């Protein structure tokens, strides 16, 4: 035991390398290695991780355990609503920079202010890693706002080296017949075929109240549709697919007029990264997690704490 302590102190406290310890104590390096392992096994050496201020590892682990997530990132930020967007966007850009891999096919939601800001602060990947960047929801709308959806897809493709695949249609159209007709157009059909190849989906999580960006786009649902969704128990949406607090899809009155990825197709994507924050979105985020709409979450501290309450 005295030898274990001596070797452990020389290595962990004095910073000596294993060959130096072996020479000093006149023993072989493999024996030093075995002693260091035994020191851990016998609890002579204990590893303690001390997260720096602003890192919320325990909250992240608790979210992963509670909702069965692949990953959770909790951001230190004060405020609500649009105040949290810059911090969430920066975290999203960092996660993408660290986790994108060669051959990825990224699907992206068209109308997320946070995702747009994430792309604005993201660094270019060198060398290129992504194969395609695909819109998962119709991207057309009023001319002054349509630029946002197009820029989001094209800029992410430029940064990652992927080929942009646009969804050249409004998200909501006037009838099911028109939806079916537009879905057969070559450019739209190409985007829909790409949805089956997605390896990563980047989505915002919306509430029943449309965001200002979505409202200005001309793709927002009507007040009557909002009222009907509320009656059905809807609390939020991902890619304009609405769900209740348990995460179960609701039969929205416009589902047959929507041009966008289907719920089962979205939930079949291996990594589904949702970015959302602000206490006004807690119910929507909880439903999205419970229903498996996302399996990677980037959110703020206050929301994380609320998601862990009963």
N, C-alpha and C positions, 0 to 999 in steps of 0.2 A: 504494500500500500504506500509506503514511503517513496518507493521508486515511481509509482504511478503519479503521485503528487509532484515529485521533482520534475519528471518529464513533462507533465501537463503545464506546470508553471513556466518552465523554460520555453515551451512552445507558445502558449497563449498569453503569458504576461510579459516575457522578455522578448518575444518575437523572433526567437532563433528558429532557423530552418532545421528540418529533420536530419540532414547530413551533419550539420554542426552539433546537434545534440548527440548523435551517434558517436562522433569523434570525441566529444568532451567526456562522455560516460563510458567510452571504450566498448561500445556494443554495435551490432549491425543496424543499418537503417530499417530493414524489415521489422526488427524487434521494436524499434522506436514507434513505428507505425502501428504495430499491434498494441503496444502500451497505450498509445493515444486513443485507440478505439476502445480498449478496455476501460479507460478513464471515463469515457462517455457512458459505457454500458453500466458501470458501477456508480454512476451519478456523482463522480468526482468533478466532472466538467458538465456544466449546464449551459445550454445556449439560450440566451434571452434576446428577443428582437424588440427593440424600442422604436416604434414608428415616430417619425418626426411630426411636428405640428402640421396639421392640414391633411394628414394621411389617415384614413378611417378604415383600417384593415378589418377591425372587428365588425363594424357595420356591414362591410362588403361580404365577409364570411357568413354573417347572419342572414343576409338577403339570399345568398346562394343556397344556404341550407333550407330556408323557409320556402322558397319558390322553385327550387330545383334548377337554378340557372347555371350556365357555363361560366359566366363571369359577371361581376358587378363592379362598377367604378363609381365611388361616391366623392363628389366634388365639394370642397369648402367654399361656400359662397353665401353672401347675405342678400336678402331681398326676395322678390317674387316676380312672377310674370316675365316680362322681357329683361328684367335685371339679371336673371340667371343665365341668359343666353350666351354671353361671351365666355364665361367659365366652362359651361357645358360644351361649347364649340371647341375650345382649346383642348379639353380632355378628349373629345372625339377625334380631333386631328392627331393627337398623340397616339391614341389607341390604333388608329388606322396605319400610322407610320410604322408602328411596332409589329403589327399582326398581318398585314397584307402579304400574301405569298404568291409565287409564280403560278399563273394559270387561273387565278381567281376571276369569277364572273360576278360583278357587283350589280345588284338591283337597288335602285334608289327611289324614294318617295319624292314626288315632284314639289309638294307645297309645304316644306318645313323650313321655317326661318332659321332654326338652329343648325340644320344640315347645310344650309346655304352659307352661314357664317363659318361653319367648320371647314368647308372647302376654301373659303377666303383666306383662312389662316394656315392651311395645310401646306407642307413642303412637298416639292416634287420628288417622286421616287426614282432613284438612279441605281441600277438600271431599271427599265420598265418591268412591272411585275403582273399587271392585270391584263386579262384577255379582252373583256368587254365591260362597259358600264351601260346598264339598261334601265330605262324608265319603267317603273312598275304601275304607273297610273297615268291616264291621259294627261298630256301636258299643255294642251291648247286652252286659251282663255282670252281675256281682253289683251290687246296688243301690248299695252304698257307693262303688264304683269307677266305675260307669257315669256318674256325675256328671262325672268327668274328661273323658271323650270328648265329652259334650254341652257342657260348659263350653268346651272347646277350640274347637269349631266355632262355637258361639254368640258367644263373646267375640271371636274373630277377625272374624266377620261384623259385630259391633257396631263394632269399631275401624275397619273399612275401608268400612263402609256397604253391604256385600253382603247378599244374602238367604241365610240359612242353609238348607242342604239336608241333612237327617239321613239316616243309613242305619239304620233302626229294626229291626235284627236282630243276633243274635250273629254274630261273625266266623266261628266254627266251629259247625256244626250237626251233628245226629246222622246224617244220611244225605243222599245226593245227591237223593233224592226230596223231602226236606224243603227242601233248598236251592232246588230248582226251584220248589216251591210258594211259598216266601217271596219269591222273586225276582219273582213275578207280583203280589204285593201292591202296591196303588197307590203307597204311600209309598216302598217299596223300589225299585219300578220307576222312579219319578221320579228317585231318586238315581242309579241305574244309567244312565239316559238322559243325565244331566248329565255323566257321566264322559267322554263324547265331546266335550264342549265345553270341557274344561279347557285353560287356557293356562299354568298354573303348578301344579306338584305339590310339596307340602311333605312330606318324609318323613324318618323316622328310619331308621337302618340297624341291624338287630338281629343278634345272634349266635345260635348254637343254644340257648344258655342263655337262657330267657325273662327279661325284666326283671321286677323286683318288681311294677311297675305292671301289666304284662300278666298275670303269674301270679295276682295278686289279682283280676283282672277276670273270671276264669273262662273266658277265651278262649285260655289258654296251651295249647301242645301237650303231649301226655303224654310220660312218660319213654320209653315204647316208640317213639313217633314220633320222639323225639330220637335214639334209637339207630339207627333205620332211616335217618334223614336223614344221620347220620354215616357209615353204610355207603355211602350214595349219593354221598358227597363234599361234602355241603353245608357251607358255611362261614358263611352268613348269610342275612338276608331283608330285603326291602323290602315293606311291606304284606302280610306273611305269605306272600310268594312267595319260596321258597328257591332259592338258586343255589350253584354250586361256585366254586372259586377263579378260574376263567376267566370267571365271570359267566354261565355257561350255566344255565338253569333245570333243577332236578332234579324228578323225578316223585315228589313227596311223596305219602305214602299218604292224605293228607286233602285233596288238591287239589280233588276233586269234592264236598267238603263245605264249601268255603270260600266265603263271601259277601264278595267284594271285587273291586277292579279287576283285570282280566286283565293279564298281563305285556306283551303287545303293545300293549294300549291305554295302559298307563302309559308305555311307552317312546316312544309317539307324541306325548306332551305336549311342547310346545316347550321349556319350562324345567322341569327336574326337580331341585329343590334338596334335597340330602341333608345332614343335620346329624348328625354323630357324632364322638366323640373318645374318647381313652383307648386305651392300647396293646392292651388285650384285644380291641379291635374292628378291628385292622389288617387281618386276613385278610378279614373281612366287608366292610370299606370297599374293599379292593383288588378283590374280586370284583364289588362293585356298580359300581365305576368301569369295570372291564374289560368288563362286560356292558352298559354303557350304561343301567343302571338310574337313575343320576343323571348330570347333566351340569353341575351347579353343586355345589361341595362347600364346606362350612364345617367345619373341623376344627382340631386343635391342632398346635403345632409338632412335638412328638415323633412324632405319627402322620404328619405330612407328611414328615418325614425318613425314616421307615420306608417309606413308600409310594414313595419315590424310590430305595430300595436295590434291588439286583438279586435 
